[in-house]
């Protein structure tokens, strides 16, 4: 029987005012010397929330160091510019978290993620998207040792980040289908524990009764879902449990209109398209994206059908080593036809 070592978070706090206990948590895990990185624009929030940490004389805190750029060339000097540290913390959005994971990877010290928004599962995964020689690339980083999700912060994040996170959550439905689809066509194998974790991550949210997406319980379930998604990829050793044809369409959109729309919003729209193509859990996806207000938000962005069409056409070439449902010869055409024949897509996408 083959065994494998996997890195999963050992410290997970997902509740209101979680940061108030940060000094105690750090000391309980044996961390004394701390390098603190923060995303640009949240310095005031850092000062407000980190006073218990900064005033604890038993801890040695270096920082905060404000992260201005995502370039590997800028992050490397930060990684090696300080004496030995026990742990590196990063507070902010996806850019700050990805930067922190990479700096921790370079220094080979534990990393603790403190997200200020939940726009995707990056705050709980080992991957990082950074600029290398001016080009955005996925680079190796460190799986977080800990995730501190303070709901009092996340509940006040701009709504667009919520919708992005919801799009990333629901995408596991089509991604899981694609993973099994690949295996059925003789490519790779499914790690059943990783698949179970990924399925639980999405079902815990899409089956949850709610009346408002800023409800405490709903936010907590979304956070926990994204953490489980990150863990499922770590268990599998690749991104298939959380990324399928819907992500390929989103990646293609990134190359067409770089940075114009949030990743999770693109993924959410593509998930609905691919659920229709797969004929898999369509009603569940449709109901969730309607009831949460995701579709209404997507409509407000006036995303062009032409852009989505181009992204669908380009998607199979984004990762030619994979074989998802969008790689099947007839499916890009089916997906494109849906842009005008499906009532919801026809409504939310601009001409």
N, C-alpha and C positions, 0 to 999 in steps of 0.2 A: 504494500500500500504506500503510495507516494504522499509525503507530507511536505508542507511548505510553511515558511514563516511569513506572516503578513503584519503590517503596521496598521493599527487602528487607534483612534483617539482613546486615551486613558482618562482624560479629564473632560467631561462634558457637562456644562451648565446651561440650561435652557429655561430661563424663568425671569420674572421681573426683578430688577435691581441685582442681577447676578454679579455685576462688577464690584458691588460693595464688599463681597467676600473674597475678592481676588488676592489680597495679601495672604490671607489664611490658606487659600488653595495652593498658592505658589510654595509657601513654606511646607505644607503638608506633602508636597511632591519633591521636596529637597532642593528647590530653586531659590537661590539667594542673589546671584549676580544676573541682572536683567538688562537686555538691550531692547528698547522700545521704539518701534517704527510706527508712524501714523501717516495716513493719507493727507494730501494737500487739501486744505479747506475745512478740516475738522479740528484744528488746533484748540479752538474754544471749547468744543465738546470734550476733548481730551482733558483739558484743565478742570472742567466741571466734574467729570466722572472719575478721574484718577487721583484725586486728592488723598484718599485713604492709602493708595499705593505710594505716592510720592512722599507722604509724611511719615511712612513707616521706617524708622531708623535701623531696623534689622535687615532691611533689603538695600541692595546697591543697584540703583537704577541709572542707566545711561540713556539719555534722550529726553524728550522725544526727538527723533530724527524725522523730518518731514520728507516724504517721498514725492518728488516732483516728476520723475520720469520712469518709464517702464523698460528702459534700455539696459540690457545685460552689462554693457560697458560702464554704466553709471552705478549699478548695484554692486559690482565686484569690489570696488574700493571701499564701499560701506561695509561689506562682509569682512574684509581683512583690515579694517581701520581701527579695530578695538581689541583690547586684551581679551583673555578668555572669558566667555560668558556661559552661564548655566542654561539659559533659555532665551529665545527671541520671541517677542510679542509684536504682532502687527494689528493695528486697529484702523478700520476704514472699509471702503468698498472693495470691489474685485481687484482693482489695480494694486492697492496697498497689500491685500492678502497675498496675491500672486508674488509680489516683490518680497514679502516676508518669507514665504515658503522657499523661494530661490536662495535668499541670503542664508537661511537656516541650512539648506542643502549644502551650500558651499562651506559653511563652518562646521557641518555635521553636529549640530546641537538641536535639541528639541524646539519645536515651534508651536506657539499658541495663537490661534486665530480668534480675533474679536471683530466680527462683522458689524457694520452699521447699516447694512441693507441685505436683503435676501433675494437678489436678482437671479442667482443660479447656484449650483452646488459647488462652486469653486472654493468656497471657504472651508470645505471639508474633504477635499480631494488632494491627491499628490501632484496633479498637473499644474502647470503655470503657463500663461500666455504672455510672452514678453517680446520686446524688439531685439533682434540680433542683426547688427549691421543695417539697421533701418527697416528691416522687414519683420512683421509680426509672426512669431513662431511658437509652437508648443515646445516647452523645454522641461527637462527633468527637474523636479523639486521634491520637497519633503512633505510626506503625509503629516497633518497636524497631530501633535501629541495631545493637544487640547483644543476645544472649541468653547468659547464663552459667548453665548448668545443672550444678551441682555434685552429682554422684551420691552423694557421701558424706552430703549433707544430704537429698536426695530419698529415699534408701533408708531413712531413719528416719522419714519422714512417716507420720502415722496412716493406717491401711489404708483408711479410708473415702474418702480422697482418691485413692488408687490406683483404686478401683472407679469413682469418678466420672470419672477420666481415661480409663479403659478404655471406659466408656459413650460418652464424647465421641469417642474414636477410631473405634469401630465404627459410629457414626452416619453416617459419610461414605458408607457403603454405600447406605443409603436416601436420603441427601441427593443423591448423584450421580444416582441413578435419577430422583428428582423433578426435578432440573434438566433432564435430557433429556426427561422427560415434559412439562414446560412448553414446551420448544422444539418438541416434536412437535405441540403444540396451538397453535402460532403465537405464543408469547409469548417474546420475547427471543431470544438466541442463546447457544450454548455457546462459551466460550473453550477451545479444545482443550488449550492448555498448562496452564491452570488445572485443567481436568478431569483431565488426566494426573497432575499433581502431587497432587491430592486422592486419586485412586485409589491412587497409589503410597504415599501416607501411611498409608492403612488396610491395604493388602495387605502392607506390610512388617511389620506387627504380627500380623495375624490368621493369617498363614501361617508365623509363626516358631515353631519347636519350643521348648518351655520346660517346666520342671518346677515352677517357683515364681515368682510374680509379682514377687518382690523380687530376682530374679537381676539382676546388673549389666547383662548384655546386653539383657535384656527391658526394664528401666527405660530404658536408653539408646534403644532402638528406640521406646518410647512417647514419650519426649521429642522425638526427631527427627520422629516422626509428627505430633505436635502443632505443631511448628515449621513443617513442610511444609503443614499445614492452614492455618495463619495466612498463609503466603505465597500459597497458592492463592486465598484471598479477596482479597488485595491485588492479585494479577494480574488477577482477574476484575473487580475494582472493586465487588464486592458479596459477600454472604454465601452465595449459592447453592451454591458448591462444598462447603461444610461444614455447611449448615443447610437442612433440608427439612421435611417433614411431622412428623418426629419432634421437631424443635425447636419447632414450633408447639404440639404437645401439651404439651411441657415449659413453654413460656411461659404456656400456659393454666393449667397447674398452679400456676405462680408466683402467679397472680392469685387462685387458690382457697385455697391454703395457702402464703402468702408465707414464703420462707426456711426451710420445714420440712425439705426434702430437698435434697441437693446437686444442682446442675444436671445433672451428668453421669450421675447415677443415674437421674434422671427420663428423660433422653435415651436411656439404654441400654435401659430398659424399653420406651419408645416406639419405639425402633429395631426391637426384636423384633416388636412389634405390627405396624408398618408393613411390615416385610419379609414377614410373612405376608400382609398385604393386597396388597402388590405382587407376591407370589409370586416374589421376587427374592432369591437367595442366602440362602434361609432356613436351610439346613443349616449354612452357614458361620457365620452370626450365632449360631444356636443352640449350636453346638459351642464357639465362642469364649467366649460368655457363661457356658456351663456349666463348661468346663474351667478358666477363670480364677477361678471361685468367685463371679462377679458375681451370678448368680441366687440363690445361697445368701445373699449379703450383702443383696440386695434383699428377700428373704423376711424377714430379721431386722428390717427396718424397719416391717413390718406396714402397708404402704401400702394404703389402702382401694380396693376396686374402684369404689366410688361416686365417689371423687375422680378416678380415672382416667377413668371414664365421662364425668363432667362436663367434664374437660379435652378429651377427644376431641370431644365435642359443640361445645365452644367454639373448638377449634383453627382451623377454616376462617375465623373472623372475626378472628383475631389479626393476620393480614396478608392482607387481602382483595385486595391488588394482586398476590399470587402465585397460581399455579394448580398446586399439588402434588397428589399422589394423595389426600390427605385432603380436598381441595376437590371431588372428584368426588362427586356427590350421594349415591350408594349406599355410599360407602366408610366414612363414620363409623359407619353401622349395622353393616357388616361388622366393623370394628375392635371395636366394643362387644360383639358376639356372641362374639368370640374370648376375651374376659375370662373366660367361663365354659366355652367349648367346647375351648379349648387347654389341655392338661394342665399345661404349665409355668406359664402365666399363672394358672390356677386354683389352682396350688400356692403361688406366690410372693406373690399379692395377697390381702389380708385381706377378709373379707366386710364 
